[in-house]
Structures are given as structure tokens and as C-alpha cells.
Amino acid sequence: MQKQTKILIVVPVVLLLIAAIAVLVVTKSAKVGFNKAMNVHDKVGQSVKTWAKYPTFPSDAALLEVVWAETRNQHDFPFYPDAAQSLVSQLQSDFSKPPVVRQIVLKTKDFYADSNKTGKIKSVDDLVNAVDQGPPPQ
């Protein structure tokens, strides 16, 4: 009888310890994900998504002019120069606030478009690099 009593006591205690450890692991994982520091890449992606009214984060390879065209039913002006200027304004606003602050010095002419072949910023990745390589905040 005593052996059965010990088993009846030990099993629930072990199960309780396992449950407590599982809660700690899940809580720690959630905190790590929740507190993940935003970086330039993530913030540019969020800015582009907001600017274009895009349903998801665009891929790094996504061409900005194409992203704009894919949501054209939500806009009443062309990508170049109007939407490019709107994107610069969106970035200036978004990057003026923590946690990631950058000075945005991009110009409309920096954006590649069918009507501006000299622009160097063509894709989301190009934009991330341009923002990341810009001057530090003042």
C-alpha cells in the first residue's frame, strides 16, 4: 500500500513540474518574440506596406513600381513622381520615431520608374539599403 501511495503522490508532482517548466519555456519564448528589436529592414517593409496599402509585407525582391501598380485601385496618382514622393514622406515620418530612427534624405529622382530610368532604387531591398546607408539621425 505504501508503494502505491508514493506513486500517487510522485506522479502528480512530476506532472506539475513538467507543466511549470512548459509554462516557463512558452512565456520566455513569447517574450523573446514580443521584445524582438525592430530593424531597418522590418521598418522599411512596414513603411512600404502602409504606403502602398499592400495586404502583406512585400518581398525584398518586389519592385516598388509593381507593388504600387498591384494596389492601383486604391490610389489615384501614378508611381512616378507622385507615389515616389509619397513614399519618401512615409519613410521620413516612420523613421522619425523610435525604435529605429534614421534621417531620410532620399529624393523622388532616386527611385527607378519606367519614366525615370536613372533612379537607383528599384526594389524593396534597394530601398532598405538606401535607408540603412543614409546619414545618422540628427
N, C-alpha and C positions, 0 to 999 in steps of 0.2 A: 504494500500500500504506500509506503513512504516513497518508493521509486516513482510511482505514478503521480504522486503529489508534487514531487520535484519537477517532473516533466511538465505537469500542468502549470507550474509557476514559471519555469525556464522558457518554454516556448513563447508565451505571450510577451515576456520581457525581451527576448531576442527579436520578435516581430516588431515590437515597439521601437527598439534601437534601429532596426533597418528602416522603418518608416521615418524616424527622426533624421537619419543620415540622408535619405532620399529628399526630404524637405529642404535640408541644408544645401544639397547639391543643386536642386532646382532653383532655390532662392538665389544662390550665388551666381548661377548661370544667367538668370533673368537680370540680375543687377549688372553683370558684365555687359550683356546686350543692351540694356537700357542706358547705361552710362557710357556707351561707346562714343568716343570723341568723333565729332563730325570733322571731315577733312575737306580740302578744296574740291576734290573730285565729287564727293557727295553733294556739296552745296551747289556746285555748278549744275549738276544733274537736276537738283530740285529747282533751281532757277529756270532752267530750260523747260522743265515740265510745267511750271507755273506760267511762264511767258507764253508758251505755245498752247496752253490748255490741253496738254498731251495726257492721255489716260494713264500712262505708266512712265517710269524713268526711261528715257531713250538710251540706247546702247552707245558705247563710246564711238563706234564707227558711224553712227547715224549722222547724216548730213543735215546741217541746220536748216537749209533751204527746203529740204524734203520734209523734215519734221514740221515746219511751218505749213507746207503745202498739204500735208496729211490732215491738218486741222483747219483748212481754209474756210470751211463752212462756219467757223467760229470767229473769223476775222474779216474786216472789210478794207484791208490795205495790204499791199504787196510786201514780200520779204525784204527786197532792197529798194530804197533805203529805209523805209518806214519801220518795218519789223526789226531790222538790224539795230536801229536806234532805240527802239523799244526794249530790245534785249540788253543793250548797254545800260539803259536806265534801270532795268530789273536787277542786273548784276550790281550796279552801284548801290541800290537800295539794300539788296540782300547781304552784300559783303561789308556794309557799314555796321552790321550788328554781330555781336559775339554769337557763337563761339569762334567762328573763323572770320577774321577781319582782313580785308585786302583793299588796297587802293586800286580802283578800276580806272585805267587810263585809255581803254580801248576806244576807237573811233569807228564810225559806220564804215569808212573806207577799208578797215581791216578785215571785213567779212567778205568772203568769196560769194559770188552770186552769178547767175547766168548773165546779168547785166553789169557785173564788176569782177572781171576775170583776174584782176591784180590782187584781190584780197587773199590773205593767207589763212584766215580762219574759216575752215570749211566744215569740219565735223565737231561733234561734242568733245572728242579728245583734243582737237586743236584748241578749242576754247578753254578746256581745263589747263592745258599747258600755258596758254597766254595769260590766264588769270594767275596761275601759280608762279610764273616768271616775272610778273609785274612788280612795281616798286612796293616796298613795305608800307604799311599804313602810317599816316602822319599823326 
